Amino acid sequence: VYEGIANQAPKISGSDTFLGSKSSNFRIDYIVTDNDLNDIVKVKIQEDKRDPKVINAIKLGVKNYIDIKVDTYELGDHTITIKSTDSQGATATRTYRWTKINNALLISGSDKDLGEKNTAFSITYQVSDVDNDVVNIVEKVNDKVIRNLNNASKNTDLYLNITQEQILEFEIGKTNTIEIEATDTKGGVSYRRYTFKKTNLPPIISGNDRDLGVI
């Protein structure tokens, strides 16, 4: 029945496509089929210029997976090619493209209003980075740098201190902005902002309230 009928190339599910920007591990699934039931199909998986992975006799009609560990790639564009070849030499190719992007830095807490202040206070925060890059921090008040932290400790409590001397310099009733800027060595940047308003300092009377006894 089949004598004289040309060999048919294998087929790979899906279509050539751009998978988008990736910053965490992901998986590609595909199915190889071949209408010539007696063919043995070999699959070659090429990820960029890395050593290819070869499956000499893939199971037809079954879902297969390629697991991509994003942290093993450089930032930028990447290509994955799946090439199937049957025992008669016919081939089919599927190509996927994706782009590795830098993970955003995380600064604990959330932007918020600290309310009214008239004495020294501290803000406790932590920074973290999934890529484990070197992180540098700049602390500012009203766009004025008050501290730089190079190669800051990650996942550890850090303290931004507003001293009494600084409090005295702020204008009463004016809203002030504290900004924490965290950058990594790959260009990622994140911010955390707090606001507060200085209130009038009450006068101070020396000593303590006490009972003077019988006079």
C-alpha positions as CSV (number, residue, x, y, z in Angstrom):
1,V,0.0,0.0,0.0
2,Y,2.8,2.4,0.9
3,E,5.2,1.6,-1.9
4,G,6.0,4.6,-3.9
5,I,4.6,7.1,-1.4
6,A,7.2,9.7,-0.4
7,N,8.4,9.8,3.2
8,Q,6.7,12.4,5.4
9,A,8.6,14.7,7.7
10,P,8.0,14.6,11.4
11,K,6.0,17.3,13.0
12,I,6.7,19.4,16.2
13,S,3.7,20.9,18.0
14,G,3.3,24.6,18.4
15,S,4.8,27.4,16.3
16,D,8.0,29.5,16.2
17,T,7.4,32.2,18.8
18,F,8.9,34.8,21.2
19,L,8.2,33.6,24.8
20,G,8.7,37.1,26.2
21,S,10.9,38.5,29.0
22,K,11.9,36.0,31.7
23,S,13.4,36.5,35.2
24,S,12.6,33.2,36.7
25,N,12.8,29.5,35.6
26,F,10.3,28.3,33.1
27,R,9.4,25.2,31.0
28,I,8.7,24.6,27.4
29,D,6.6,21.6,26.3
30,Y,6.4,20.0,22.9
31,I,5.1,16.9,21.1
32,V,6.7,15.2,18.2
33,T,4.6,13.1,15.7
34,D,5.3,11.3,12.5
35,N,2.7,9.9,10.1
36,D,5.2,7.2,9.0
37,L,4.6,4.9,11.9
38,N,7.8,2.8,11.3
39,D,10.1,5.8,11.5
40,I,12.4,6.4,14.4
41,V,12.8,10.1,15.2
42,K,15.8,11.7,16.7
43,V,15.5,15.1,18.4
44,K,18.3,17.7,18.9
45,I,17.8,20.5,21.3
46,Q,20.1,23.5,20.9
47,E,20.1,26.3,23.5
48,D,22.2,29.2,22.1
49,K,25.7,27.9,21.5
50,R,25.7,25.4,24.3
51,D,26.4,21.7,23.8
52,P,23.2,20.3,22.3
53,K,21.0,17.7,24.0
54,V,20.2,14.7,21.7
55,I,17.4,12.2,22.1
56,N,18.1,9.4,19.7
57,A,14.6,7.8,19.7
58,I,11.9,10.1,21.1
59,K,8.5,8.8,22.0
60,L,6.0,10.0,19.5
61,G,2.8,11.7,20.5
62,V,4.0,12.2,24.0
63,K,4.5,15.6,25.7
64,N,8.2,16.4,26.4
65,Y,9.7,19.2,28.4
66,I,12.6,21.5,28.3
67,D,13.4,23.1,31.7
68,I,15.2,26.5,31.4
69,K,17.2,27.6,34.4
70,V,17.3,31.4,33.9
71,D,20.1,32.1,36.3
72,T,22.5,30.1,34.1
73,Y,22.0,32.6,31.2
74,E,23.4,36.1,30.7
75,L,21.0,39.1,30.4
76,G,19.7,39.6,26.9
77,D,18.2,37.5,24.0
78,H,18.4,33.7,23.8
79,T,17.3,31.1,21.3
80,I,16.1,27.5,21.7
81,T,15.9,25.3,18.6
82,I,14.2,21.8,18.5
83,K,15.2,19.8,15.4
84,S,13.6,16.4,14.7
85,T,15.0,14.0,12.1
86,D,13.3,10.8,11.1
87,S,15.1,7.6,10.0
88,Q,14.6,8.6,6.3
89,G,16.4,11.9,6.8
90,A,13.3,14.2,6.8
91,T,13.4,17.0,9.3
92,A,11.3,19.6,11.1
93,T,12.4,22.5,13.3
94,R,10.8,24.6,16.0
95,T,12.4,27.8,17.3
96,Y,11.7,29.7,20.5
97,R,13.2,33.0,21.5
98,W,13.2,34.7,24.9
99,T,14.9,37.5,26.8
100,K,16.4,37.4,30.2
101,I,15.8,40.5,32.3
102,N,17.1,41.5,35.6
103,N,15.0,40.7,38.7
104,A,13.8,43.8,40.5
105,L,15.3,44.6,43.9
106,L,13.0,44.3,46.9
107,I,12.9,46.8,49.7
108,S,10.8,45.7,52.7
109,G,7.7,47.6,53.9
110,S,5.6,50.0,51.8
111,D,5.6,53.7,51.0
112,K,3.7,55.4,53.8
113,D,3.2,58.6,55.8
114,L,4.9,58.5,59.2
115,G,2.7,61.3,60.6
116,E,4.0,64.1,62.8
117,K,7.5,64.1,64.2
118,N,9.4,66.4,66.5
119,T,12.1,64.1,68.0
120,A,14.7,61.8,66.5
121,F,13.5,58.5,65.0
122,S,14.7,55.5,63.0
123,I,13.3,53.4,60.1
124,T,14.2,49.7,59.9
125,Y,14.2,48.0,56.5
126,Q,15.8,45.2,54.5
127,V,16.8,44.7,50.9
128,S,16.9,41.5,48.9
129,D,17.8,40.5,45.4
130,V,16.9,37.2,43.8
131,D,19.9,37.4,41.4
132,N,22.2,37.9,44.5
133,D,23.8,40.9,42.9
134,V,25.9,43.5,44.8
135,V,23.4,46.1,46.1
136,N,24.2,49.7,46.8
137,I,21.9,52.0,48.8
138,V,21.5,55.7,48.9
139,E,19.4,57.3,51.7
140,K,18.0,60.8,51.2
141,V,15.9,63.3,52.9
142,N,14.2,65.9,50.7
143,D,16.7,64.8,47.9
144,K,19.7,65.5,50.1
145,V,21.9,62.4,50.6
146,I,22.4,61.5,54.2
147,R,24.1,58.1,53.8
148,N,25.6,55.8,51.1
149,L,25.9,52.0,51.7
150,N,28.1,50.2,49.2
151,N,27.7,46.4,49.0
152,A,24.9,46.6,51.5
153,S,24.0,43.5,53.5
154,K,21.0,41.7,52.1
155,N,18.1,40.2,54.2
156,T,19.5,42.0,57.2
157,D,18.0,44.8,59.2
158,L,19.3,48.2,58.2
159,Y,18.6,51.4,60.0
160,L,17.9,54.9,58.6
161,N,18.3,57.4,61.4
162,I,16.9,60.9,61.5
163,T,18.8,62.7,64.3
164,Q,17.5,65.4,66.6
165,E,19.9,67.9,64.9
166,Q,18.3,67.1,61.6
167,I,14.8,67.4,63.0
168,L,15.6,71.0,64.2
169,E,16.6,72.0,60.7
170,F,13.2,71.1,59.2
171,E,10.5,73.7,58.7
172,I,7.5,73.4,61.1
173,G,4.4,72.2,59.3
174,K,6.2,71.2,56.1
175,T,6.0,67.7,54.7
176,N,9.4,66.0,54.3
177,T,10.2,63.0,52.1
178,I,12.6,60.2,53.0
179,E,13.8,58.1,50.1
180,I,15.7,54.8,50.0
181,E,17.2,54.0,46.6
182,A,18.6,50.5,46.1
183,T,20.5,49.7,42.9
184,D,22.2,46.5,41.7
185,T,25.2,46.0,39.5
186,K,23.0,45.1,36.5
187,G,21.1,48.4,36.4
188,G,18.1,47.3,38.6
189,V,16.7,50.0,40.9
190,S,14.0,50.2,43.5
191,Y,12.7,52.9,45.8
192,R,11.0,53.1,49.2
193,R,9.6,56.5,50.3
194,Y,8.2,57.8,53.6
195,T,6.8,61.2,54.4
196,F,6.5,63.0,57.7
197,K,5.6,66.5,59.0
198,K,7.6,68.3,61.7
199,T,5.5,69.7,64.5
200,N,6.4,72.4,67.0
201,L,8.6,71.3,69.9
202,P,7.0,72.0,73.3
203,P,9.0,74.0,75.8
204,I,10.9,72.1,78.4
205,I,10.7,72.6,82.2
206,S,13.5,71.1,84.2
207,G,13.0,68.5,86.8
208,N,10.2,66.1,87.3
209,D,6.7,66.2,88.8
210,R,7.0,65.3,92.5
211,D,5.5,65.6,96.0
212,L,7.3,68.1,98.1
213,G,5.9,66.7,101.3
214,V,4.7,68.7,104.3
215,I,5.9,72.3,104.2
